[in-house]
Amino acid sequence: MPLISHQRGNTGVAHDSWLRGLLSWLAWPVLFAVCLLLTGWGFAHPDGYWPYLGFNGAYAVLIFSLYSLERHMPHEPTWQQPDGQNLASILHTLSSKGSSQVLLLANTTIGANALIGTETGLLGLHLWPTDWPLWTQVIIALVLSELMLYWAHRLAHEWMPLWRFHAVHHSVTKLWFLNTGRFHFVDSLVSIVLGILPLVLLGASLEVLMWLGAVTAFIGMLTHCNVEMRFGPLSWIFNTPELHRWHHSKRLREGNSNYGENLMLWDQLFGSYFREDRRPPTHIGITDYMPPSFPAQILWPFLSRKRRELIAEAAGFRPRHRPPVRSQG
């Protein structure tokens, strides 16, 4: 897929240079690998706060790297313009993603068994392959968790009561690393419970869950970045920025697709995988109104439809049309 444009202004890296082409191919796999290595170093020292420092150190490296790449080789230069949502996106990230940090810190003080139960799982059965290599267990956890996350995400697009919460994430008009964690806390709670609870019931260790959380965090930020990248066969396996840009399209045929959090396995099996040989849309967002402030966005899904319509009308919003799904209900 020809993703590099030759007609966009100079943003620090020559558009037709060999360096830009090389970086576009290497950025995703190299950054992902570096994050995994740094996290693995921290997890290899389970005593104290090393796992916490290893993961957050990797996350900081990823943030700095993506920020630099977004400045010099953006996928869409117009997305570099301010949208007035930086503070709201940061607050949503803190309110919805902080629980994973609490979980990791709690493990350093009260221990894994007290936090999630014994290796037999909450069902009391020896269902999880605890004697298998760790990397194998992490892959199994990814596949099983993805199945639950896939349906949670798909339901959030196709069932109006959940879409009202998920619309907070899709209301942004640009994609970049900062709005990775922009989720209503209810939306995040549903995903966390459905994605992790089955693994806990089966007896997956906290180390496996920590690796699952780390992989999800890294792929999530990479997925939302505004960096010109090429992926080739990676987009058949992983949720890449290319695929997620289609997912944020206002067009239902494009937007109601690519639900996978990390992997595209279940999208391939359930027919929701979407990828075309053209540039993904740059005019993204939702067709309904979303208030600009963080407190209003938190309260918005709990308001009645009539109340939301009155507020939208008072703000001067006039919907062009009401699609059959992914609209307020």
N, C-alpha and C positions, 0 to 999 in steps of 0.2 A: 504493500500500500504506500503510495507516494505521499508522505506526511510532511516533508520539508518543503516549505514554500520558498520560492526564489524572488518574490516580489514584496517582501516585507522589509521595513526599514532596518538600518544597521543598529543592532542592540548590543554590540560588544564583541561578537564573534562573527566573522565573515560568513555569509549565508551559504556560499558555495565552497567553502574551504574544506579541506580534508579533515581538519580538526573537528569541525562541527559534525561532519558525517560520522567520524569515529566515535565522538561522544554520544551521539544520538543512539548508536547501537550498544555502547558499553554502559551508559548511565544506569539503567534499571538493574541489570544483573550484578554489576559491580557494587552499587550502593546496597542492594539487598544482601549480598554476600558479606560485605564489611559489617553491616548491622548484625548479622547472624554470628559472625566471629566475635565481635565485641560482647554480645549477649552471652555467648557460650563461655567466654572467659569469666564473666561475672558469675554465671550459674555453676561454674566449676569450683567456685569457692562459696559453698552454701552458708558458711558461718558468718554471722554479722550481717552487714548491709551490702555485701559485694554483689549479690544478684540484683538488688535495686539499683546500685550504682552502674553495674554493667549495662543493664537495659536502658537506663536513662542517659548514660553516656552515648550509647549507640543512637538513641533517639535525637540527642542534641547534634550529633554528627550529621544525621540525616536532615534535620531542620536546616542547619547551616549550609549543607551541600545543595539542597533544593532551592533555598533562598538565592544562593549565588547563581545557580543554573537558570532559575526563572528570570533573573535580571539580564543575563547575557544571551540566552538562547530560548526564548519563550515559544511555546506552541502557538499562542494567540496573544499578540502584543496588546490588543485592546483590553485584555483581562488584567493588565497591569494598572489600569486606572482605578482609583478609589471607588468603592461602592457603598461606603458608610456602614459596613457590616463587620468590620474587624473586631470591635469590642464585643458585639453580640456573639460572634463566632467563638471568641476566646472564652466567654462566660459559659456558653453552651458546652464547650469542650471540658471546662473545669467541672461543671455540674453533672455531666453525663459520663465522663471517662475517669473521674477520680476514684471510683470504686476499685478499679483494677490495681491502682497504686496502694490503696488501703489493704487490699488482699495480700500484696507482696510484702508490705511492711509488717502486717500482722504475723506472717509466717516467721519472721525473724525473732519474734518474741514469744509466741504461744505454740509454734510448731505446726507442721502440716496435718498430723493426725487429728489434733484437736480442732483444726479449722474445717476440714472436709470429710473426716471419717477415716476408717481404716482401709487397707488395700482390698478388702472384700467388697467395698462400695456400700452405699446406703441400703442396698437391697440385701446385704448379707451374703452375697454369692461371689464366687471366684470367677467372674466373667471377663475381667480385664487381663490381657496377656502381660502381666508384670515382669515375667522372666524374659521377655523379648528385648532386643536392643532398643535403647531409648529413641533413636531416630525412627525406628519402625513404629513405635507407639505414638510418636508425634504425627506421623503420616496418617495412621488410623484415626487419631483424634481429629485431624484436619478434615478428613473425608466425612466422618460421622457428624461432626459439628457443622460442617458446611451444608449437610442435608437439612438440618433444622433451621439454620440461618437462611438458607435459600427460601424455604417456605414462609418463614417469618417476614422476610423482605418482600416476597411476592405478594403475600397477604396485605402488607402495608401499602401496596400500590393498588390493589384490586378491591379492598374492603374499606369503605369510607370512614368508619370510626377510627381505624388505625392510620389511614392516609392523612387525617388531620394532624396527627403528631409527626408523621414522616415528612410532611410538606415543609416543615421547618428546615430540614436539610436541603430539600430541592428548591427552596425559594431563592437561593443565591443565583446571581446572574453571571458569575464567573467561577472558574475552578482554579484553586491554587492551594498550596500546602496548608494554609491557615484554616481553611474551612473543612479540613478532614474530620475533625471531631464535632462538627456542628450538628448535633442531634438533640432533639427534645429528650429530657431525661426519661420519660415514659417509653419512648421509642428505644432508647438504649437498654432500659431495664428488660423489655421484652426480648431483645436480642441476646442479652447476657444470660438470662434464665434459660431460654431455649437452646442456646449454643453450648452452655457449660453443664447444666443440670444432668442431661443424659450421660455425660462422661463421668460425673461424680457418682451417679447411681451405679454405673458399671464398675467403678473402682479405680479410675485413672488417678495417678499420683499428682500431687501438686506441681511437681517438676514438669510433668506433661502439660498441665494446664497453663503453667507459666510460659512454656515454649509456645503453646497455642496463642496465648495473648500477645506475645512478642511478635510472632509472625503476622498476626492480624494487624497489629499496630503499624508495622513497617510497610506491609503491602497497602494498607489503607492510606497512609500518607503518600506513598508513591503513586497510588491510583488517582489521587486528586491533584497532583502537581501540574503546574503549567509549564512544562518543559518539553521541548521538541525531542521526541524519542522514536526509535524504531524497535519493533518487537519480533517480527517474523513469527515463528512457531510458538513463541512464549504466550501469545494471545489465545492460543488454543488450549492452554493449560491454566494460566494464571489470569486473575482480574487485573488487567493492565490499564493505564490511563486512556489508551485508545478505546477500549471497550467501555470504560466508565463515562467517557464523554458522550457516547451514544445514549447511555442510560440516563443522562441528565437532559436529554432533548425534550423540548415541549411537545413534540409529536408523539402520540401514544404508541404508534407502531415501533418507534425507535426507543422511546423512554421506558416502556414496559418490557424490558429485556435485560439480560446480563445481570441477574440478581445475585450471583455468587459474591461472597465476601472476599475470599482469597482464590478459590479455584473455579474453573468454568465447567467442571465435571457435570454437575446437576443441570446447568443450563443446556448443555449438550444433550443430556438424556431426556429432559422435559420440554425441549423445543423452544426455549426462550433465548437461545444464543443469537446475538445479532452483531454482524460485522459486514460492512460493505466496502467496496473498493473506491471510496471517495472520502473526502475530509469530513470528520464529524461536525455537527452544527456548533456554531459559536454563540448563537443567541439561545441561551438555555434559561431554565427557571420553571415557573409554574404559571398557569393561566388565571389563577385566583389571587386575591389580595393577601399579603402577609404584612403585619405591622412591622415597622423598622426596629423597635426597641426590644431588648432582651426580655424585660418583664412582660411586655405585651405578647411576645411570642410564646412565652411559657404559659400564659393564661389562654391564649387564642383557641387551642383545641377544646377547651372545656366550655366555651361559650356556645349558646344556641346558634343555629344557622341564621335565624332572623337577626340576632344581635350582631353576628359577624357581618351580615349584609349591610346593616345600618352603619356600622363603623367604617366599612369599606366605602360606602357611598359618601359618608362625611369626609373621607380622605380624598375624594375625587376619583375613586377607582370605578371604571366601567368595564366589566368583563366583555370581551369580544364574543365569546361563546362558552357553552358549558359542555365539555366532553363527557361521554358516558362514564368514564372512570377517571381517577386522579383529579377529582374536583371536590369542592366542599360538599358535605352531606350532613 
